[in-house]
Amino acid sequence: MEGGRHTVSISLMPCNPERGEPAALDGGAWGAARGLGTLEPPHDFVLWSFFNTVFCNPCCLGFLALVFSIKARDRKLLGDMSGADSYGKTAKYLNITILVLIILALVSTILLIMNV
């Protein structure tokens, strides 16, 4: 072994392992660098679902929203963006339903108290 310095170069360019050549740049993080834009990862609404589970949980809908939010987060980590988007939308709709039910319950309670 020689005591001289060795230079190591690491290429961050994606490559096609079958051909040993650089892969086509068609989007993603590399597309953002070229000005092509990126796809935004789907939302999972875990915080909103957790809040609804703890503070306002009519008919266990908050728990269901939390389950779908966690499934969406798991799918996103696995790289299944369409599954994550589907579970995320379901969690979003459940959270909106909870919000509407709580608002209706508050308004009806206020109206009943005022009429007494």
Secondary structure, 3 states (H helix, E strand, C coil): CCCCCCCCCCCCCCEECCCCEECCCCCHHHHHHCCCCCCCCCCCCHHHHHHHHHHCCHHHHHHHHHHHHHHHHHHHHHCCHHHHHHHHHHHHHHHHHHHHHHHHHHHHHHHHHHHC
